[in-house]
Structures are given as C-alpha cells and as structure tokens.
Amino acid sequence: MNSAVVRSIESDNVGDVIGHVRQIGRAAREASVAMSAADSRSKDQALLKIAQLLRQHPHHVKQANAIDLERARKSGVQSALLDRLTLDDDAIEQMALGVEQVVRLPDPIGEITELKPRPSGIKVGRMRVPLGVIAIVYESRPNVTVDAAALCIKSGNSAILRGGSEAIESNRVLARIVREGLSDAGLPVDAVQLVNTTDRAAVGALAQMIEYVDLLVPRGGRGLIERLMRESRVPMLKHLDGICHVYIDGAADIDKAIAIADNAKTQRYGTCNTMETLLVAQSVAAKVLPALGRIYQSKGVELRCCPESREILEAAGVTGVVDAVDEDWRTEYLAPILSISTLPGVEDAISHINTFGSKHTDAIVTENYANAMRFLREVDAASVIVNASRRIADGYEYGLGAEIGISNDKLHARGPVGLEGLTSLKYVVFGNGEVRSG
C-alpha cells in the first residue's frame, strides 16, 4: 500500500484531542467541496480500487485484526462481540463485494425529479445533493470503516470515522486502503479520515462541531447512543436497540416457520437484527414450539418463556426453560438467550410488538394474506418482513450495497440507510425571463 498518500494514522498519541478533531473537521469540510463536484466515474474508480486492495492485502488486514482480537480476549470481551470484531477471509471478501455493489448502484447526485411547469412559466423540480460531512461513531465492527466510506464516497460526502478502541488496529489498516483508493482516483484523501485517538473526548468534540459536521451516525451500544442524544448539537441518525420479533401466525407453514425462527436467532447472536423475542399463535404453539425448543437447546440458547410456552416446551422434554419476567420483553440480549410468548393471534402480536419493540425490524410467518397485510400496516417498525428471516434486514441484503446504519427515526431516513439516506433535496427552478407581478 502506498503510505505516501496518507497522513500518519499509526499513533494513538494525540496530545490535543479537541484540536486534532477540529483539524480533521476542517479538512473534511474542504474535501466535501471537491466530493460534491466529483463525477461518477472518479467515485467508482476509487471504490473499485478499494475492493482490489482489500483482495490484494488480506494478510495486512488480518494481522492488524489479530492484534485487536488478542487485546479484546485479554480484556474479557464476550464471544458475541468478538464475532463482530473478527475479520477473516470471508468477512474481507464480503467487504469487497459490498463496495462493488455500491459501484453498480446509480449515482444519486445531481438527479432532478418532480419537474413540473407552473402557471407563471417556470419549471420547479428537486435535485439530489450530498449532505456534506458525515461523522460515524461505531464500536466493535471494523467492517463499518469500509461500508461507511464506500457509501459516503459514492454519495459525494466526506466521512469522519471514529471507531472503537477495540478495533483501532483494524480500522487503521482499512482507512489506509480507503485513502489509497481515493488517491488513485484523483479525489481528496481527506474525504475519508479516521480519528487518530481512542480518547472518548473525541466523540464529544465531533458531536459539537456543527460548523464542520452535517450528520452524526452513532453505531454502538445503548450507552454510546444515549450519551450522544444528551450531548450532540449535530443532527443524528440512530437507533437505540434491536429488540426484534418473529411472530408465527396460526396460518403459518410450520416447516417454514421453524427454519425462519431458527435462523433469525442462531445465525448470529451479536447483531442488532437478531431475533430477541419469539411470538407464537396459540393454535400452532404445540406444533412449532417442541421442534424449535429442541433446536435451541442443542445450540445452547437459554429460553425465557411465558407460562403457556414453558408448559408446552417442558411437556416435549425441553429442559432448562425459565420463566420470563417483564424486563425480558424489553431486553436486547445480543447473546444466546430468547424470550418466547404464546398469544391468541395477530392482533395480540401486533400489540406486543408495538409495546415492547424498538421499531427496528419485525417479521411474521403466515400464509394468510390478510394477516400479513395487517401486520405490515400496523407494526411500527423501520422494516417489516413477511415469511423470511429477519436477519436479512441489512443494507447488503436490501440491495443498498452496504449501510451506514439502521435508523428507527421517522424523519429523513428510516431502516437501513444507503445512498439516498446520505443525500438531501434542494429545489431547482428553470425559467425564461419570468418575473413576479403580484
């Protein structure tokens, strides 16, 4: 990799944290001007170079990641979080594929829509433009470095990346790869910068820099996001928790339901789109819960159940089942723990989800069209899924190439946020000498 194109990001020795962050902010603002004017060819060239470098230098990435993993293990990090931190060959290839998918997406910048003539003779439309400078604060998942950078580059924005201390070595290598890609395409390398300190004061500084930062995207635990909700002066795109549900309806295909509920919980435990609560219609509970209970038991998943669910599971020989308490329905476990409740039907499932859910992603398994459509309309969530695992709720699976985060806010962007979520619209007017007379 060409070290000449990168400002030093190898040291954590930053004396003046606030000054360091402000310097990054100024450079990002300057770079955003060039990025907003960059053509699609240059942006795609940078992205293709990033994908190429990821495939050419996996050993550099894995060596840095091994240092992070060893440090995390010594500090007692849980296995689910270690999983999120790990960059193996498959994870590196997935990053490269995600970048290439972003290349294939149409460039949204400069697109004019809704162009309509007015009685005065003018034509009024809306043009899609970059937001400017986007700061992403994230924990544990170094793949966010590449995903976020790719989306910001394609959407004509500058990115300030502040990863967690547990992934600092991995993030440094990935940031070098991204900046070399920018340089190769003739774009400003400061369009993507990694904050060169793990000092928590850097996060607070980013959240206050309204003169340099246009959008703050926190991706991490509740503590991080609650802190930024209190402190930030910069608009945020966020979600607090991933308390996500699968509801198995009375009209569900049982085999389909079992496969979906298994995958939704056990495919990965430490992600925000993992199922934390399983809801089952009473009419099919005796058919579906014993088989699922045995699957979960074989995989070491602790089951916290309502009385009816527990009775069905224990009658089927499933052991280690415990009673759920009220707090279980409000908990994002990020671990092999699952809450289970048996309910009369779809109306009760919707009520439960809207009471205890986090408005992230919820799914129904049913062959009843009316129940499916009611669930889609009435469940208050950023993504609602019919007859598929809720683990598919991410930007790559949705065809966004990658995602900068998932938002359960209702303004600006909702759900997995890809290119369009990193842009804004401005009005454009075309005239031919018209003046206002009244």
C-alpha positions in Angstrom: 0.0 0.0 0.0 1.2 3.5 -0.8 2.0 5.1 2.5 2.8 8.5 0.8 -0.9 9.3 0.3 -1.9 9.0 3.9 -1.4 11.4 6.8 0.0 9.4 9.7 -2.7 7.4 11.5 -0.4 4.9 13.2 -0.2 6.5 16.6 -2.7 7.0 19.4 -0.5 9.7 20.9 -2.7 12.8 20.3 -2.0 15.4 22.8 -4.7 17.9 22.0 -7.7 15.8 21.3 -10.1 18.7 20.6 -7.6 20.3 18.3 -7.0 17.1 16.5 -10.7 16.5 15.9 -11.2 20.1 14.7 -8.3 19.8 12.3 -10.0 16.7 10.9 -13.3 18.6 10.7 -11.8 21.4 8.7 -10.1 19.1 6.3 -13.3 17.1 5.8 -15.2 20.3 5.1 -12.7 21.3 2.4 -12.7 17.8 0.9 -16.5 17.8 0.8 -16.5 20.7 -1.7 -14.5 18.6 -4.2 -16.5 15.4 -3.4 -19.8 17.2 -4.2 -18.5 18.1 -7.7 -16.8 14.7 -8.3 -18.1 12.8 -11.3 -19.5 9.2 -11.1 -16.5 7.7 -13.0 -14.0 9.1 -10.4 -16.0 7.9 -7.5 -16.5 4.4 -8.9 -12.8 4.2 -9.8 -11.9 4.9 -6.1 -14.4 2.2 -5.0 -13.1 -0.4 -7.4 -9.5 0.3 -6.2 -10.6 -0.1 -2.6 -12.2 -3.5 -3.4 -9.0 -4.5 -5.3 -6.7 -3.5 -2.4 -8.9 -5.5 0.1 -8.4 -8.6 -2.0 -4.7 -7.9 -2.6 -3.8 -7.3 1.1 -6.0 -9.6 3.3 -2.9 -10.5 5.3 -2.3 -6.9 6.4 -6.0 -6.7 7.5 -5.9 -10.0 9.3 -2.6 -9.2 11.0 -4.0 -6.0 12.4 -7.3 -7.7 13.3 -5.4 -10.4 15.2 -3.9 -7.7 17.5 -7.3 -6.3 18.2 -8.7 -9.8 18.9 -6.0 -10.7 21.3 -6.4 -7.4 23.2 -10.2 -8.0 23.3 -9.8 -11.6 24.6 -7.5 -10.5 27.4 -9.9 -7.8 28.4 -12.7 -10.4 28.7 -14.9 -9.3 25.7 -17.9 -11.5 25.2 -18.0 -14.1 22.4 -20.8 -12.3 20.5 -18.7 -9.1 20.4 -15.6 -11.0 19.4 -17.6 -12.3 16.5 -18.5 -8.8 15.4 -14.8 -7.8 15.7 -13.4 -10.7 13.7 -12.2 -10.1 10.1 -11.5 -13.4 8.4 -11.2 -14.1 4.7 -15.0 -14.4 4.3 -15.5 -11.1 6.0 -12.9 -9.3 3.9 -14.4 -10.7 0.7 -17.8 -9.6 1.9 -16.5 -6.1 2.4 -15.1 -6.1 -1.2 -18.3 -7.4 -2.6 -20.3 -4.7 -0.8 -18.0 -2.0 -2.2 -18.5 -3.4 -5.7 -22.3 -3.5 -5.2 -22.1 0.2 -4.4 -20.3 0.8 -7.7 -23.2 -0.8 -9.5 -25.8 1.4 -7.9 -26.8 4.5 -9.8 -25.2 7.7 -8.7 -28.0 9.7 -7.0 -26.1 13.1 -7.0 -27.5 15.6 -9.5 -30.7 13.7 -10.3 -33.6 16.1 -10.9 -37.1 14.8 -10.2 -40.6 16.1 -9.9 -40.0 18.8 -12.5 -43.4 20.5 -13.1 -44.4 23.6 -15.0 -46.1 26.4 -13.1 -48.7 28.9 -14.4 -46.0 31.6 -14.4 -44.0 29.7 -17.0 -41.2 28.5 -14.7 -40.5 24.8 -14.1 -39.9 23.7 -10.5 -38.1 20.4 -9.6 -35.9 18.9 -6.9 -32.2 18.0 -7.2 -30.5 15.4 -5.0 -27.3 16.7 -3.4 -24.8 15.4 -0.8 -25.3 16.2 2.9 -21.6 17.3 3.2 -19.6 15.9 6.1 -20.9 12.8 7.9 -19.3 11.6 11.2 -19.7 7.9 12.0 -19.0 6.8 15.6 -19.0 3.0 15.9 -18.0 0.1 18.1 -16.6 -3.4 17.6 -17.3 -3.8 13.9 -14.3 -2.7 11.7 -16.2 -3.6 8.5 -18.1 -0.3 9.1 -14.9 1.5 8.2 -15.2 0.3 4.6 -19.0 0.2 4.4 -19.4 3.8 5.6 -16.6 5.1 3.5 -17.9 3.5 0.3 -21.4 5.0 0.8 -20.0 8.4 1.6 -17.7 8.4 -1.4 -20.5 7.3 -3.8 -22.9 9.9 -2.4 -20.4 12.7 -2.7 -19.9 13.2 1.0 -16.8 13.4 3.3 -16.6 10.9 6.1 -15.1 11.2 9.6 -14.7 7.8 11.1 -14.3 7.2 14.8 -14.2 3.5 15.6 -13.9 1.9 19.0 -10.7 1.3 20.8 -11.2 -2.5 20.5 -10.8 -2.3 16.7 -8.2 0.5 16.3 -5.5 -1.5 14.5 -8.0 -3.0 12.0 -9.6 0.4 11.4 -6.2 2.0 10.7 -5.3 -0.5 8.0 -8.8 -0.3 6.4 -8.6 3.5 6.5 -5.3 3.4 4.6 -6.8 1.2 2.0 -9.7 3.6 1.5 -7.5 6.7 1.3 -5.3 5.0 -1.3 -8.4 4.3 -3.4 -9.3 8.0 -3.2 -5.8 9.0 -4.2 -5.8 6.6 -7.1 -8.9 8.2 -8.5 -7.6 11.8 -8.0 -10.1 12.5 -5.2 -9.0 14.2 -2.0 -7.7 11.7 0.5 -9.2 13.7 3.4 -12.7 12.8 2.1 -12.3 9.8 4.4 -10.4 10.3 7.7 -10.0 8.1 10.8 -9.9 9.9 14.1 -6.5 9.2 15.4 -7.3 8.7 19.1 -9.3 6.4 21.2 -9.9 9.1 23.8 -13.6 9.4 24.5 -13.3 13.2 24.4 -13.0 12.9 20.6 -16.6 11.7 20.4 -17.9 14.6 22.4 -16.0 17.0 20.1 -17.5 15.5 17.0 -21.0 15.9 18.4 -20.4 19.6 19.0 -18.8 20.6 15.7 -21.9 22.0 13.9 -19.6 24.2 11.7 -17.9 21.1 10.2 -20.3 18.1 10.7 -23.7 17.9 9.0 -24.8 14.4 10.2 -23.7 12.2 13.1 -24.3 8.5 12.8 -23.7 6.5 16.1 -23.4 2.7 15.7 -22.9 1.1 19.1 -24.4 0.2 22.4 -27.2 2.0 24.3 -24.6 3.8 26.5 -22.9 5.4 23.5 -26.2 6.5 21.8 -27.8 7.8 25.0 -24.7 9.8 25.6 -24.8 11.4 22.2 -28.6 12.0 22.5 -27.7 14.1 25.5 -24.7 15.9 24.2 -25.0 16.3 20.4 -25.7 19.6 18.7 -25.3 17.8 15.3 -28.4 16.1 13.8 -28.2 12.3 14.3 -29.3 9.2 12.5 -29.7 6.4 15.1 -31.4 3.5 16.7 -31.1 2.6 20.4 -31.9 -1.1 20.5 -32.6 -4.1 18.3 -35.5 -5.6 20.2 -36.8 -7.6 17.2 -39.6 -10.1 16.9 -40.7 -13.0 14.8 -44.4 -13.8 15.1 -45.5 -17.3 13.9 -49.2 -16.9 12.9 -51.9 -19.5 13.2 -51.8 -19.8 9.4 -48.1 -20.3 9.1 -46.4 -23.1 7.2 -44.8 -25.0 10.1 -41.6 -26.1 8.3 -41.1 -22.6 7.0 -41.7 -21.1 10.5 -39.2 -23.4 12.2 -36.4 -22.6 9.6 -37.1 -18.9 9.9 -37.2 -18.8 13.7 -34.0 -20.9 13.9 -32.1 -18.7 11.5 -33.4 -15.4 13.0 -31.9 -16.3 16.4 -29.0 -18.6 15.9 -27.3 -17.5 12.6 -25.5 -14.7 14.6 -26.2 -13.6 18.2 -24.4 -10.3 18.4 -26.2 -8.2 15.7 -28.9 -5.7 16.0 -31.1 -7.6 13.6 -31.1 -10.9 15.6 -34.5 -12.0 17.0 -34.8 -11.4 20.7 -38.4 -12.4 21.2 -40.4 -15.2 19.5 -44.2 -14.8 19.5 -46.4 -17.9 18.6 -50.1 -18.1 18.0 -51.8 -20.4 20.5 -53.4 -22.5 17.7 -49.9 -23.7 16.4 -47.8 -23.5 19.5 -48.0 -27.2 20.3 -46.8 -28.0 16.7 -44.0 -25.5 16.4 -42.5 -24.9 19.9 -41.3 -28.5 20.7 -39.2 -28.7 17.5 -37.9 -25.2 17.9 -37.2 -25.8 21.6 -35.0 -28.8 20.8 -33.1 -26.9 18.1 -32.5 -24.0 20.5 -31.5 -26.4 23.3 -29.0 -28.2 21.0 -27.4 -24.8 20.3 -27.2 -23.7 23.9 -29.9 -21.0 23.7 -31.5 -20.1 27.1 -35.3 -19.9 26.8 -37.3 -17.4 28.9 -40.9 -18.1 28.5 -44.5 -17.2 29.4 -46.2 -19.9 31.4 -48.1 -21.5 28.4 -44.9 -21.7 26.3 -42.9 -23.2 29.2 -45.6 -25.8 29.8 -45.5 -26.9 26.1 -41.7 -27.0 25.9 -41.3 -29.0 29.2 -44.0 -31.4 28.1 -41.9 -32.1 25.0 -38.8 -32.8 27.1 -37.1 -29.5 26.6 -35.1 -28.7 29.7 -33.6 -25.6 31.2 -36.6 -23.4 30.4 -37.2 -20.5 32.8 -40.0 -18.0 33.5 -39.8 -14.7 31.6 -40.1 -11.5 33.7 -41.4 -8.2 32.4 -37.9 -6.9 31.7 -37.2 -9.8 29.3 -39.6 -8.4 26.8 -37.7 -5.1 26.8 -34.2 -6.6 26.5 -31.8 -6.8 23.6 -29.7 -9.8 24.7 -27.1 -9.9 21.9 -26.5 -13.4 23.3 -27.9 -16.9 23.1 -31.0 -16.0 25.1 -34.5 -15.9 23.7 -37.8 -14.7 25.1 -40.9 -16.7 24.0 -44.6 -15.8 24.4 -47.7 -17.6 23.2 -50.5 -15.3 22.1 -54.1 -15.7 20.8 -53.5 -14.2 17.4 -52.1 -11.5 15.1 -53.8 -8.6 16.9 -52.2 -9.5 20.2 -48.8 -10.0 18.4 -49.0 -6.5 16.9 -49.9 -5.0 20.3 -47.0 -6.8 22.0 -44.5 -5.7 19.4 -45.7 -2.0 19.5 -45.5 -2.1 23.3 -42.1 -3.7 23.8 -40.3 -3.4 20.4 -37.6 -0.9 19.4 -39.1 -0.1 16.0 -36.2 -1.8 14.3 -37.3 -4.9 12.4 -40.1 -7.4 13.0 -41.4 -10.4 11.0 -44.5 -12.5 10.5 -44.6 -16.1 9.2 -48.1 -16.7 7.7 -49.8 -18.0 4.6 -52.8 -15.7 5.3 -52.7 -12.6 3.1 -55.0 -10.5 5.2 -52.9 -11.2 8.4 -49.7 -10.4 6.5 -51.0 -7.1 5.2 -52.4 -6.1 8.6 -49.0 -6.9 10.2 -47.2 -4.8 7.5 -49.6 -1.8 8.0 -49.9 -1.8 11.8 -46.4 -2.9 13.2 -44.5 0.3 13.9 -41.0 -0.6 12.7 -38.5 0.6 10.2 -38.6 -2.8 8.5 -41.4 -5.3 8.5 -40.9 -8.7 6.9 -43.3 -11.5 5.7 -42.1 -15.1 5.5 -38.3 -14.5 5.7 -35.7 -14.4 8.5 -35.4 -11.0 10.0 -31.6 -11.5 9.7 -31.9 -10.3 6.1 -32.7 -6.8 7.4 -29.5 -5.0 6.4 -28.2 -2.8 3.6 -26.4 -5.6 1.6 -29.5 -7.9 1.6 -31.7 -4.9 0.6 -29.6 -4.1 -2.4 -28.1 -1.0 -0.9 -24.5 -2.3 -1.3 -23.8 -1.5 2.3 -25.4 0.5 5.0 -24.1 3.4 7.1 -26.5 2.4 9.9 -30.1 1.5 10.6 -32.5 4.2 11.7 -35.7 3.8 13.6 -36.3 7.5 13.4 -39.2 8.7 11.3 -37.6 11.8 9.8 -35.1 12.0 6.9 -34.3 8.3 6.7 -35.7 5.1 8.1 -34.5 1.5 8.1 -31.1 0.5 6.6 -29.6 3.8 5.3 -27.8 3.6 2.0 -27.0 6.2 -0.7 -30.3 8.2 -0.7 -30.2 8.5 3.1 -26.9 10.3 2.8 -28.3 12.9 0.5 -30.8 15.8 0.6 -33.0 17.5 -1.9 -33.0 21.1 -2.9 -35.4 23.0 -5.1 -34.3 24.0 -8.6 -36.1 26.4 -10.8 -35.8 26.8 -14.6 -37.2 30.0 -16.2 -37.2 32.1 -19.3 -37.3 35.6 -18.1 -40.3 35.3 -15.8 -40.8 37.9 -13.1 -43.3 38.2 -10.3 -46.0 40.7 -10.8 -48.1 40.4 -7.6 
